Amino acid sequence: MTKTTVRANNAGDLLASIPTLVGFAPANSVVLIALHENRLGVTMRADLPPTQNSVSFAQQLAHGLEVAGVDEAIDEAVAVMVDDTPHRDLVDHLVEQLAVRGIMLEHAYHVSEFAAGARWQHICNAAWHGVLPDPKATVAAATLAVASGVTRGSREQIEESFRSDDEEAIGRRAALLDGLVGRPQPSLEWQAGIVRAALHRSLTGQLTLSDEDVAALAYALTDPGVRDACLATALPSTSPLAHAAMNLWRALTRMTPAPERAEPAVLAGFAAYMQGDGATATIALEVALDANPDHVLAGLLRHALDTGVPPDRLHPLASGPFCDPGAVAADGEQ
């Protein structure tokens, strides 16, 4: 779920902007874009379910758009089916479900892929069709690049950035973690100091992690107090610390065995959520829940993401005292 102020002057430009608005080039997806006076608002993407009843799915989508846009005026929406078929039944149900919420589905489009020259078709008007311009050259891409937005080529590329290391390396770190479990629990401040030191190294471009580093960091993050304090690194979302923290959480997610890898993964998911990068947030939270299906914070964040809760409503979570910018800077000076 993302929000932008880019304007779309024609259908081709709007459709070509979707990889930038979503954060990656979606496939097998439905995309809903809110509009107000031709200004793009909330953008939502969901996988097209193979078996789910299209009525209930349309209800979920319409409710999600309504909740996500509660703080802005939404009077129209555009639906885009990214698949080999246009899913006309789902479009019909979306028209009904959005209308109940006072939102008109102005247009519905079908496109099979996002690439320069790919054909698009209006689902309700066969005479309205065309080809996509280069998605990387749209106004949306340029605008969001200036705002430090990052567009990845595909979901697979995002998944790769979180993919676990080889089994041998993971096994070594798991053994080290097992050795830490039986020891007396270190203080909260001591564990937070380990994380702050790693954040400082990442901030200064010196992030290298040994097996022992990974085990110590993973063990520290299993303390909910330490992990929750680290949520503060996500704000402001465009700060150097937020960028450095995201690099650390990604690296730890790749390097840490399950179930402990759920902790850096949920921190990465929260950080991406605060950046408006719903694609990365979704994948990071999937990794967290795969590592630990009972992870409470990951489950809550995934529910918030799925129901379109705006990022700023979760800002109160990012108030930990140990891993804020001042603490990280102070730790680096020691």
N, C-alpha and C positions, 0 to 999 in steps of 0.2 A: 504494500500500500504506500503510494507516494503522493505528494502534492507539488504542483508547480504552477507558474503563472505564464507559461508559454502559450501563445495564441496559435491556432491552426486555421489557415485560410482555405485549405481545400482538403479533400479526403485523402489523397495520396500522401501529402505531407503529414497529416494526422496519423495515418497508419504507419508510416515510416518512422514516426517519433516513438512508437510504442517500446522498442527495445531500450531506448534511453529512459522513458518514463518508468518502465518496470524494473530496469536494472540488468536485463539480459534479454536475449532473443527468445521469446516463449514459443513453445510447441505444445500441441495437444492441450490447448488452453482456451479459456474465455477471459476476455479483458473487458472491464467496464470502466468508462471514463466519464466523470461528472463534468457538466458544462454549466456555465452561467454567463450569459451575454457573450458567447463565443470564447470565453476564457476557460482553459482547462483547469479542472480542480483535482479532486481525489482520483487516483488511478488504482484499480484493483485487478488482480489476476488470480485465477483459480484453475486447477487441473480439471479437464473435462472428465467426469467419472464415467467409466464404461457401462455401469449397470444402474446407477442411482436414478430414481424417478425424477424426470425433468421438472415436475411441479415443485417438489420439495427443494431441489437444487436451485431453482429460480427464486424461491422464497429466501433461501440462505443468502444468495447473492444480493437480492434487493435489500434485505435487512442489513447486510454488511455495508452496502453503499450508503444507506440512510444513517447508520451509526457513524460511519467514517466522516460523513459530511455534515454532522450536527452543528458544527461551528461555522459553516459557510452556506451561502444560498445555492442550492442545487435545484434547478428547474428542468434540466434536460440531461440525458445521458446517451452515450454511444456504446454499443456492444460490438465486440470483434470476436469472431470465432476463428481460432487458429487451428486448423485441422484439414483433413482431406475432404470433409463434408461440412455443409453450412449449419447443420443442427437447427433447422427451421422450427421444430417443436419447442426447443428451449427458448428461441427468440420470442415465439408467441407467448410463452408463459412469463418471460421477462417483461413483456409489454404489460401484461395484466398485473404482475406483482409490483412493478415500479409505479404504475398508475395508482394503485391503492395508497402509495406513499407520497402521492403528489408529484411524481417525477415522470416526465414523458421520455420514452425511448425514441429519440429523434431519428437515429439511424442504426442499422445493423449491417456489419460487413463480414465478408469471409475472405480469408487469405490463408494459403497453405504454408507459407514461409516468409521470413523477413530478409529479403535480399534485393539489391538493385535489379529492376526489371521483372520482379515477381508480379504476377497478376492478382488484382483484387477485384471483388465483385460485391455490389450492394445486394443484400439478401432479399430485400423486398422489391427491388426495382432492377430488373435484368438489364435495362438500358444504361444503367450507371455502373461503369467499370473502368479499369485503367491499369497502369503498371506503377509499381513503387519506385520512387527515387532512391538514391543511396541512403540507407538509414543513418549512416555515420555523418552525412552532410546536412541533416535537417537543422532547422532553427532550434529545436529542442535539444539536440545533441550539443550544439555550440553553446547554448545558454547554460545547460547543466554542467558542461565541462568547465566553464568559467566559475561556476559555483562549487567546483571540486567534486562533481558527480562522476561516477565511474560506471561505464557500460561494459559488461563482460559479454563475450560472444555467445555463450550458451549456459544452460543450467549445468551441463557437464563440467565446464570450466570452473564454475563456483564450487561444485562438489569436489573437484580435484584439489582445490586450495585447502580443503579440510581432510583430505584422504589420509588414513592412518599410515605410519611408517611400516617398514617390513617387519615381519613377525619376530625375527631374531632381536632387533633393537627394542621392540615393544616388550619382549620377554625379559630382557636385561633390566629394563626400568620397572617392570612389574615385580621382579625379585627384590629390587631396592626398596620399592614401596612396601612390600610385605615385611621387610626388615624394620621399617619405620613404625609400623602399626603397633608393635609391642612395646615401644618406648614410652616414657612419660610424655604427656601432651605438652608441647611448648606453649609459652604465653601467646596471647593474641597479638601483642605488639611485636614479639619476636618473629612470628610468622608473617605478619604484615610487612615487616622490614625486609624479609626475603623477597616478597613480591615487589616492593618499592624499588629494591636494588635492580631487579630484572627490568622493571619499567624504565628506570633511568638508563640502563644499557641500551634498551630499545630506542629510547628517545634520542640518544647520542649516536645511534647507528652502530652500536657495538654488541648487538644481540647474538651471542653464540651460547648454546646450551649443551652442557655435558649431560650424560645420563644421570649423574648425581644432582645436577641442577633441576632437571625435569622432575625427578622423584621428589625433591624438596619442595618445589613449587606446587606440584600436584597435591602433595600432602597438605601444604598450607591452605590451598584452596578448598580442601574438603571441610574446613571449618567454615560454617555458614557466615560467621561474623566477618572473616577475612574476605570471603567471596563477595558478600553483599557490599562491603566497603569499597570493593574494586569497581562496582557499578558507577561510582563517581567519575571514573576515568572516561566515560562515554560522553561527558558534557564539559564544555561546549563541543558539539559533534564535529566541528571543523578544526578543532585545536590540534597542535602538534602532539600533545599528550594522547588525545583520542586516537590519532593515527598510529602512534607508537604502541598504545595498548592493544589495538586491533591486531597489529603485527604479532605481538606477544601471544595473544589468545589463539590466533590461527596456528602459530608454531606449536604451542602446547597441545592444541587439539590434535594435531598430526602426530605428536611425539608421545602422548600419554596413553597408557592402556585404559581399557574400560574396567570398572565403571567410573574411574576418576576423571577420564577425559570429558565427562559431562559438564564439569565445572568450567573449564576454559571455553567449551563450546557454548554454554549458556551466556557467558560474558560476551563472546563474539556475537551471539544472536541479539543480545540487548543493545550492543554498540551499533550494529547494523540497523536495528529498529529505530534507534535515535537519529540515525542518518537518513531515515526515510528509505532505506534500501531493503524493501520487503523480500526480495528474492534471496539475498544473502542471509537475512534474518531467518527466513523459513528453513533454509538448508541447515544453518548452524543449529537451530533448535531441533530439527529432525535428528541431527547427529547426537545432540545431548540426550534426547529421549530414546534413541537407539542404544546408547551406552547405559542409560539408567531410565527405564520406562516409568519409574515412580518419582522422577525428579519433579518436585513441586514447582519450583520457580520456572523451569522450562515449560511445564504444562500450562502454567498461568500466562506466560508470555505468548505461547503458541495460541492460546484461546483469545488473548487480546489482539494478536495479529490477525487471526482468522475472522474476528468480528469487526475489524477495522477501527480499533481504538487509536486515536491520533497519538503520535509519539509524545507530545508535550504533556499529555495526561499521565505519563509514567515518569516524568521528571522527578517527582518526589522520591522515587526509589534510589536515585543517584545522589545520595547525601552522606556517604561514608567518610569518616574523618581520617582514615589511614592512608588512602591511596589518592587523595586529591592532589592537584598540581603542586601546591606548596610543599606537601609532605614528600613527594617524589623528588623535587628539586633539593630539599634539605638532605634527603638521604644520599643524593649524589655528591654532596659536598663533604660527606663524612669520610 
